[in-house]
Amino acid sequence: MAEVRIVAASPEAARRVAEVLRHCFPATEQRSYPAGHDGGTRLHITVDTTHTPEPNATAAPWLVTSESVARDRPHTDEV
């Protein structure tokens, strides 16, 4: 399982990102929260990473070839 936190400028943008994740992985119901005074949205969703789509799925190419810029370092707001 992976806990995913999405921070977006609008609730619609956060929902669209969560929709892509649900297309790739089974997921729980999303939970959303305000993300600041400027109207942003923070959305949390849990995805099951043990069940992935077939290799020819729509989102698979970017998912398979992407690399983390942080290189195993936590973000400043992570524990």
Secondary structure, 3 states (H helix, E strand, C coil): CEEEEEEECCHHHHHHHHHHHHHHCCECCCEEEECCCCCCEEEEEEECCCCCCCCCCCCHHHHHHCCCCCCCCCCCCCC
